[in-house]
Amino acid sequence: MLAAAVSHAMRRVLVVLPPVTAVRCQLATAAAGLLVAGVVAYGVSLALVG
């Protein structure tokens, strides 16, 4: 749930940028959305585990 919320927030932040039409730009945007959610989930797991 947390990863989905962060990914959605990241997409909302990226929506203000110019349209992403090139395939290379679309892949970079998708990777950014996934990596940011992973980093947040990793940080939360570190905080909970110790």
FENPE-V329988 format. One record per residue. N is the residue number from 1. RES is the residue in one letter. PSI is psi in whole degrees, -180 to 180 (none if undefined). OMEGA is omega in radians with two decimals (none if undefined). D_CENTER is the distance of its C-alpha to the mean C-alpha in Angstrom with 1 decimal. Layout:
N&RES&PSI&OMEGA&D_CENTER + N&RES&PSI&OMEGA&D_CENTER
This chain:
1&M&-43&3.14&13.1 + 2&L&-43&-3.14&11.1 + 3&A&-39&3.12&8.1 + 4&A&-40&3.13&8.7 + 5&A&-42&3.13&9.2 + 6&V&-41&3.11&6.1 + 7&S&-41&3.10&4.2 + 8&H&-42&3.12&7.4 + 9&A&-39&3.12&7.5 + 10&M&-41&3.11&4.9 + 11&R&-36&3.10&7.0 + 12&R&-35&3.09&9.9 + 13&V&-41&-3.09&9.7 + 14&L&-13&-3.09&9.6 + 15&V&-22&-3.13&12.4 + 16&V&-12&3.11&14.9 + 17&L&164&3.10&14.8 + 18&P&158&-3.12&17.5 + 19&P&140&3.13&17.3 + 20&V&105&-3.08&15.7 + 21&T&-31&-3.12&18.7 + 22&A&146&-3.12&19.0 + 23&V&-39&-3.14&17.8 + 24&R&-41&3.12&16.7 + 25&C&-38&3.11&14.5 + 26&Q&-40&3.10&13.0 + 27&L&-40&3.12&12.3 + 28&A&-40&3.12&10.7 + 29&T&-42&3.11&8.4 + 30&A&-43&3.13&7.6 + 31&A&-39&3.12&7.4 + 32&A&-42&3.12&5.1 + 33&G&-38&3.14&2.4 + 34&L&-41&-3.09&4.4 + 35&L&-39&3.13&5.5 + 36&V&-43&3.11&3.9 + 37&A&-38&3.12&4.7 + 38&G&-39&3.13&7.6 + 39&V&-41&3.11&8.7 + 40&V&-44&3.12&9.0 + 41&A&-40&3.10&10.8 + 42&Y&-43&3.12&12.9 + 43&G&-40&3.11&13.9 + 44&V&-41&3.12&14.9 + 45&S&-37&3.07&16.9 + 46&L&-39&-3.14&18.6 + 47&A&-37&-3.12&19.6 + 48&L&-37&-3.09&21.0 + 49&V&-37&3.09&22.8 + 50&G&none&none&24.1
